[in-house]
Amino acid sequence: MRHITAADIKNFERIYRLNLVNGLPGFKPANLIGTAAPDGGTNLAVFSSALHLGSDPPLLGIVTRPTTVPRHTYANLKASGCYTLNHVPIDLAAAAHYTSADFPDTVSEFDECGFTAEYRDDFPAPYVAESPLSIGLRLLEEHHISNGTVLLVGTVEHVYLREEGLREDGTLDLAALGDACISGLDGYHKVLPPVRFGYARPGQAPVAQ
């Protein structure tokens, strides 16, 4: 087994280091973050950093890159206080990845990348009409990390999902939704049906359901 130290990582060539470290967490969720600018323009960006922070109240987090250069998603989100998180269907992975291109803020990734901006129930941020599961969030707090990245914490206000993706016990069937997940910076994978286990208890070996 190869051993890589912190010193090794620091000395790696930049792109090699980016590829390696971004892949260390394994599979990550593929989401499109939708925002609207004060002038009404829309922005869409692919993120793989969404994480669950609590269920009561329902909180989700996303991590943005350092704001040392203009970050359209961050600027719009801060201005409006609202944003949407939309699952990426595997058949639209290429279009979702295209949103990571450095478009000027006068250009909407919805238009350039082939997605439909949809406003629902008077929420001020646009959803992705093509997404099988979309969430409307309101910014609650932000935490600045030592490396310049920012953890944004949002409260879940709206959830829209296709019926086939919701099981009777409240769990989600991401395979039925046709979701994609991400490895590293640019690897998109089809979500397969999971092996599921019941609640774990000491002295009882988990049994697949």
C-alpha positions, 0 to 999 in steps of 0.5 A: 500500500502506498504511503503519501504524507502531508509533505508529499502532498505539499510538494506535488505538482498543482494539478496532480495535487488538486486531482488527488485531494479532491478524490480523497473523500470518495463519492460526493453528491452532484448538485446544481446551485441556482441563484438570482442576481438583484437585476434578475439575472440567473446563475447556475453552478455545479457543486459537490460539497453539499452536506447534511448538518441536521434534521430538526431544524433541517439544515444543509451546508455547501462549501464555496471556493475562496472569494479572492476572485468574483464568485457569482453564486456567492454574490447572488446568494448573499444579496438575496439570502436564498438559493436552490440545490438541485440533484443532477440527473446522470443523463445531464451530467455533461450539461451540469459540468459545463456550468463550471466554465468561467462564464461572465456574470452577464451570461446565464448558465441556465441558458448556455448549458441547456437548463430551464430556470423555474420559479415556484411558490414565490421563492426568489431563487430559480429551480432547475426544471430538469432536476428530479429533486430540488430544494429551496434554502434560505441562508442562515449563517456562514463560517469562514475556513482557514484556507479561504473557503466558506461554509454556507448553512441554509435552512430547508424551506421547500422540497420538490421531488418525483414520487418514485424517489420517496420511499414509505419510510421517508428515505430517498431512492436516488437510483430511481431518480436517476441521480449522478454523483461525483468523484474528484473534480470531473468524474460523474457516476450513475447511482445504483440501488443500495444495499440497506441495513436496519438500525445498528444495535450492539451485539446484533450483526447488521442484516441486509434488508 
